[in-house]
Amino acid sequence: MTEPQEQSQISVSVQNFGHSTQLIGLGGHYVLTDPHFGSRCLLWKRQSEMPDPGQLPTLDAVVISHAHPDHLNIDSFKFIPGSVPVFVPEGMAMALRATIQNPIIALNWWTHFALPSGLTITAVPARHNGGKILPWRFRKVCGWVIRYNNKSVYFAGDTRAGTHFKEIGNTMKINVALLPVGTMVSVPWNHMAHLSPKQAAEAAQELNPEFVIPNHWGSFGWNRHPGEGDVETFKGAMLMHNMGDRCVVVPPNNNWTQTI
């Protein structure tokens, strides 16, 4: 993939609704990730406040990494206008069209879609099991790179460790990376589906972004404390990789803005 010539600086922002629901702003354009505005996920209650989803700005797109219930909450689409395009992994479109009215755009890894606003959405590899929307079951999962004016934000979704981080970092210039660090620490097979905080720091080293924001922590009760310990471990691992100055912790119900 050929990188375009360098462009002028723009503002990038991340507003954290909790877990993997982040509002990404690039140059005044907005993309929402894995929308979940519910008060609980399955058996677990939300343990942090979040911004009012009724006050969302005009969205350019929604991206969904996979169909697990902590990453795809159908009821949350009542806050999202039906005209907003929703990007999903290949194979999920038919099931989602039966549940929401939005335009659905399904992409395979390393394919992209250019929006009229100038944003480009690219599906990139992730390693995870895909979940289901009854009666359908999905195997495909995606990370997403949102690009505008030659600046990009990478949203990993859910993923375990693998060579895909180096592949993404070697293929695309990443300015901001959102990486999951919160784990179900009591589950011994967790490493088969999720990054540990230390593995997330290793992934950050391979991606080589300017800023790294940990997500997937601090909202629902399956993360320890629920999740602050994972963030501290991640911060320590980032220091070990000489990347401590790139780590930006944005707690739930907070936001971060930077000119890049």
C-alpha positions as CSV (number, residue, x, y, z in Angstrom):
1,M,0.0,0.0,0.0
2,T,1.6,3.3,-1.1
3,E,1.7,6.1,1.4
4,P,0.4,9.5,0.1
5,Q,2.6,12.6,0.5
6,E,2.7,14.3,4.0
7,Q,-0.2,16.6,4.6
8,S,-0.9,19.4,7.2
9,Q,-1.5,18.7,10.8
10,I,-5.1,17.9,12.0
11,S,-6.8,17.4,15.4
12,V,-7.3,13.8,16.5
13,S,-9.5,12.9,19.5
14,V,-10.7,9.8,21.4
15,Q,-13.7,9.9,23.7
16,N,-14.0,6.8,25.8
17,F,-17.5,5.4,26.4
18,G,-16.0,2.4,28.1
19,H,-14.7,-1.1,27.1
20,S,-14.2,-1.0,23.3
21,T,-16.7,1.9,22.5
22,Q,-14.6,4.9,21.5
23,L,-15.6,7.9,19.5
24,I,-12.6,8.7,17.2
25,G,-12.3,12.2,15.7
26,L,-10.1,13.0,12.8
27,G,-10.1,16.5,11.4
28,G,-13.7,17.1,12.5
29,H,-15.0,13.7,11.2
30,Y,-16.2,11.0,13.6
31,V,-16.2,7.2,13.7
32,L,-17.7,5.2,16.5
33,T,-16.2,1.8,17.4
34,D,-18.0,-1.3,18.7
35,P,-21.0,0.5,20.1
36,H,-22.2,-0.7,23.5
37,F,-24.1,1.8,25.6
38,G,-26.0,-0.7,27.7
39,S,-26.0,-0.8,31.6
40,R,-24.8,-4.4,31.6
41,C,-23.2,-7.0,29.3
42,L,-24.6,-10.4,29.9
43,L,-24.2,-11.0,33.7
44,W,-21.9,-8.1,34.3
45,K,-23.1,-4.6,35.2
46,R,-21.4,-1.5,33.9
47,Q,-19.0,-0.2,36.6
48,S,-18.1,3.2,35.1
49,E,-19.9,6.2,33.9
50,M,-20.0,7.1,30.3
51,P,-20.8,10.2,28.1
52,D,-24.4,10.7,27.1
53,P,-24.9,8.7,23.8
54,G,-27.8,11.0,23.0
55,Q,-25.2,13.8,22.5
56,L,-23.1,12.0,19.8
57,P,-21.8,14.3,17.1
58,T,-22.7,13.7,13.4
59,L,-21.1,10.3,12.6
60,D,-19.3,9.5,9.4
61,A,-19.3,5.7,10.2
62,V,-19.5,3.0,12.7
63,V,-17.0,0.1,12.7
64,I,-17.6,-3.3,14.3
65,S,-14.8,-5.7,15.0
66,H,-16.8,-8.8,15.6
67,A,-20.2,-10.0,16.9
68,H,-19.4,-10.8,20.6
69,P,-22.0,-9.1,22.9
70,D,-19.5,-6.8,24.6
71,H,-18.6,-5.4,21.1
72,L,-21.9,-5.4,19.3
73,N,-25.0,-4.3,21.2
74,I,-28.0,-4.0,18.8
75,D,-30.0,-1.9,21.2
76,S,-27.3,0.8,21.2
77,F,-28.2,1.6,17.5
78,K,-31.2,3.5,18.8
79,F,-28.7,6.3,19.3
80,I,-27.2,6.0,15.8
81,P,-29.0,7.6,12.9
82,G,-30.1,5.0,10.2
83,S,-28.2,6.8,7.5
84,V,-24.8,6.2,9.1
85,P,-22.8,3.4,7.3
86,V,-21.7,0.5,9.5
87,F,-18.5,-1.4,8.6
88,V,-18.4,-5.1,9.5
89,P,-16.1,-8.1,8.8
90,E,-16.9,-10.0,5.6
91,G,-19.8,-12.5,6.2
92,M,-21.7,-10.5,8.8
93,A,-23.7,-8.2,6.5
94,M,-26.8,-10.3,6.0
95,A,-27.4,-11.0,9.7
96,L,-26.9,-7.3,10.6
97,R,-29.3,-6.1,7.9
98,A,-32.0,-8.1,9.6
99,T,-31.5,-6.2,12.9
100,I,-30.6,-2.6,12.0
101,Q,-31.6,-0.2,9.2
102,N,-28.2,1.3,8.5
103,P,-26.2,0.7,5.3
104,I,-23.9,-2.2,5.9
105,I,-20.4,-2.3,4.3
106,A,-18.6,-5.7,4.7
107,L,-14.9,-5.7,4.0
108,N,-12.2,-8.4,3.9
109,W,-8.8,-7.9,5.3
110,W,-6.7,-5.3,3.4
111,T,-9.6,-3.9,1.5
112,H,-10.8,-0.3,2.0
113,F,-13.7,2.0,1.4
114,A,-13.5,5.8,0.8
115,L,-16.3,7.8,2.3
116,P,-17.5,11.1,0.7
117,S,-16.1,13.0,3.7
118,G,-12.6,12.0,2.8
119,L,-12.2,9.3,5.4
120,T,-10.9,6.0,4.3
121,I,-11.8,2.8,6.3
122,T,-9.5,-0.2,5.9
123,A,-10.1,-3.6,7.4
124,V,-6.9,-5.2,8.8
125,P,-6.2,-8.6,10.3
126,A,-7.2,-9.7,13.9
127,R,-7.0,-13.0,15.6
128,H,-10.1,-13.9,17.6
129,N,-13.3,-16.0,17.3
130,G,-16.1,-14.0,15.6
131,G,-19.2,-14.6,17.8
132,K,-22.8,-14.9,16.6
133,I,-26.1,-13.2,15.9
134,L,-28.6,-15.9,16.3
135,P,-29.0,-18.1,14.3
136,W,-25.8,-17.0,12.4
137,R,-22.3,-17.7,13.6
138,F,-19.2,-15.8,12.3
139,R,-15.6,-16.7,12.1
140,K,-14.2,-13.5,10.6
141,V,-13.0,-10.6,12.8
142,C,-11.3,-7.3,11.8
143,G,-9.3,-4.5,13.2
144,W,-9.9,-1.2,11.5
145,V,-7.6,1.7,10.3
146,I,-9.4,5.0,10.0
147,R,-7.5,7.5,7.8
148,Y,-8.0,11.1,7.0
149,N,-5.5,13.6,5.5
150,N,-2.7,11.1,5.7
151,K,-3.3,10.6,9.5
152,S,-4.6,7.3,10.8
153,V,-6.0,5.7,13.9
154,Y,-5.9,1.9,14.4
155,F,-8.6,0.2,16.4
156,A,-7.6,-3.4,17.1
157,G,-11.0,-4.6,18.4
158,D,-10.4,-8.0,20.1
159,T,-7.3,-10.0,19.1
160,R,-4.7,-12.3,20.5
161,A,-1.0,-12.0,19.8
162,G,0.3,-12.7,16.3
163,T,2.4,-11.5,13.4
164,H,-0.4,-9.3,12.1
165,F,0.8,-6.3,14.2
166,K,4.1,-6.3,12.5
167,E,2.4,-6.7,9.1
168,I,0.1,-3.7,9.9
169,G,3.0,-1.6,11.1
170,N,5.1,-2.4,8.1
171,T,2.2,-1.6,5.7
172,M,0.6,1.5,7.1
173,K,1.8,4.5,9.1
174,I,-0.2,4.5,12.4
175,N,-0.4,7.7,14.3
176,V,-2.7,6.5,17.2
177,A,-3.3,2.9,18.2
178,L,-6.2,1.7,20.4
179,L,-5.1,-1.7,21.9
180,P,-7.1,-4.0,24.2
181,V,-5.4,-4.7,27.6
182,G,-8.3,-5.8,29.9
183,T,-8.4,-9.6,30.3
184,M,-10.6,-12.2,31.9
185,V,-7.7,-13.1,34.3
186,S,-9.5,-16.1,35.8
187,V,-9.8,-17.9,32.5
188,P,-6.7,-20.0,31.7
189,W,-7.3,-20.0,28.0
190,N,-7.6,-16.3,27.7
191,H,-4.3,-16.0,25.8
192,M,-5.9,-17.9,22.9
193,A,-8.3,-15.0,22.3
194,H,-7.0,-11.8,23.9
195,L,-3.8,-9.9,24.4
196,S,-2.3,-9.7,27.8
197,P,-1.2,-6.2,28.9
198,K,2.5,-7.2,28.2
199,Q,1.6,-8.6,24.8
200,A,-0.3,-5.3,24.0
201,A,2.9,-3.4,24.7
202,E,4.8,-5.8,22.4
203,A,2.2,-5.1,19.7
204,A,2.6,-1.4,20.2
205,Q,6.4,-1.8,19.6
206,E,5.6,-3.6,16.3
207,L,3.0,-1.0,15.2
208,N,5.3,1.9,16.2
209,P,2.6,4.6,16.5
210,E,3.0,8.0,18.0
211,F,0.4,7.4,20.7
212,V,-1.1,4.2,22.2
213,I,-4.4,4.2,24.1
214,P,-5.3,1.1,26.0
215,N,-9.0,0.0,25.8
216,H,-11.1,-3.0,26.8
217,W,-10.8,-2.2,30.5
218,G,-12.6,-0.6,33.4
219,S,-16.2,-0.9,32.4
220,F,-17.6,-4.4,33.0
221,G,-16.9,-6.6,36.0
222,W,-15.0,-9.4,34.5
223,N,-11.8,-7.3,34.4
224,R,-9.9,-7.2,37.7
225,H,-10.4,-4.1,39.9
226,P,-12.2,-3.8,37.2
227,G,-9.2,-3.4,34.9
228,E,-6.9,-0.8,36.6
229,G,-4.3,-3.5,37.3
230,D,-4.2,-4.4,33.6
231,V,-3.6,-0.7,32.7
232,E,-0.8,-0.4,35.3
233,T,0.9,-3.6,33.9
234,F,0.6,-2.2,30.4
235,K,2.1,1.1,31.4
236,G,5.0,-0.7,33.0
237,A,5.5,-2.9,29.9
238,M,5.5,0.2,27.7
239,L,8.2,1.7,29.9
240,M,10.3,-1.5,29.4
241,H,10.0,-1.1,25.7
242,N,11.1,2.6,26.0
243,M,7.6,3.7,24.9
244,G,6.3,5.1,28.1
245,D,6.0,8.6,26.7
246,R,3.7,7.3,24.0
247,C,1.2,5.7,26.4
248,V,-2.0,7.7,26.9
249,V,-4.5,6.4,29.4
250,V,-8.1,7.7,28.7
251,P,-10.4,6.3,31.4
252,P,-14.0,5.7,30.7
253,N,-16.1,8.9,30.5
254,N,-13.0,10.9,29.5
255,N,-11.5,12.2,26.3
256,W,-8.2,13.1,24.7
257,T,-7.3,15.5,22.0
258,Q,-4.0,16.0,20.2
259,T,-2.8,17.8,17.1
260,I,-0.8,15.4,14.8
